[in-house]
Structures are given as C-alpha cells and as structure tokens.
Amino acid sequence: MMQLVINVENPDIIPSLRKVLEQIKGVTVEKAVATDDSEGGKQAVLESIAAGYKEVEEARENGKKLPSLHSLIEELREQ
C-alpha cells in the first residue's frame, strides 16, 4: 500500500476533499491532522534536521556505523 501526504492551507476544503478522494476506488482517507505552522514549530523541525545531519556526518567521518533511518526518525519524535 502507498500513502500520500497532502498539505492543505485552507481547512474549510477538507470535507470536500475527503468526499472526492473517497470516491476513488482503492483510496481511503485515514485522518486529517492539524500541524503547527508557527515559526517556532518550523524552526524546531529545522533544528532537529540539522542536528541529525550533523550527527550522521560526524559518525561517517569517524567511521562509525550509521543508525537506520527508522531509528533516526524515532529518536527525533522523542525530542
């Protein structure tokens, strides 16, 4: 199964979008989630990405085995 993440700026169209997507055979809509669009939220995500990238670069330079993508994602979620 494939998943497609869609960002919608206008929450008023979510019900209509849901109805349209559910009419397509094989497509289900699991949930709609509001995200934090504040500058602080965006900055926190960018800082997490930068920290993860720096960690990977340092590990690579030191010849260490790099963590899996899954473990990096889980670690970022815990922060």
Sequence and secondary structure as in RCSB ss.txt:
>XXXX:A:sequence
MMQLVINVENPDIIPSLRKVLEQIKGVTVEKAVATDDSEGGKQAVLESIAAGYKEVEEARENGKKLPSLHSLIEE
LREQ
>XXXX:A:secstr
        S GGGHHHHHHHHHTSTT           SHHHHHHHHHHHHHHHHHHHHHHHTT     HHHHHHH
HHH 
